[in-house]
């Protein structure tokens, strides 16, 4: 069993209410890992271990912001539910702008 599954089991066995936890990802090439970032979002939305609408994940929020913001919207794509930006330079420029704006709050 993974440490995360053990934590969920302990929570179920010993705690009445949910315990918040946070996941941080660093040292990742976000642009080239967009498929995996989409999978994280899918997991957060579909896992039986996570209370519905109790998570916050920056990636789908960032892409939603890109969809509505020029010039990033010109490079936004949704192919079979996999949402991404197709321009690496604009991806990182947009991410920096997003993080330093009200969009990320």
Phi, psi and omega in degrees: 000144177283161179298327179292317177297322177297318179298317178297320179295316179298319179299314180297318184283327191241349184235141181280321182248168181289149176248123180292147173216158185233144178238128178242138180240125178225168179055045180237139173280087187303320182300312182279357179246024182299325178297314180295323178295323174297322180294323176299314179299317178299316178300314181298328181277337189244350183293134177289346183271353184244129179295132181305140177058029180252005183248160174222124182227127188295327190298307179295327177294318177298313181294326176296318176299316179299319181301327184261004187234123176279140008269358186297327181299335178291343184242009178279137176216150175229106181244109179054040178085355176266108184265138182200169168254145186257006180234114186297316180299312179293328177302307183287325174296316179295320179298317178298315179297315180299312181298324183267014180239181176289347181300330184270004184252000000 
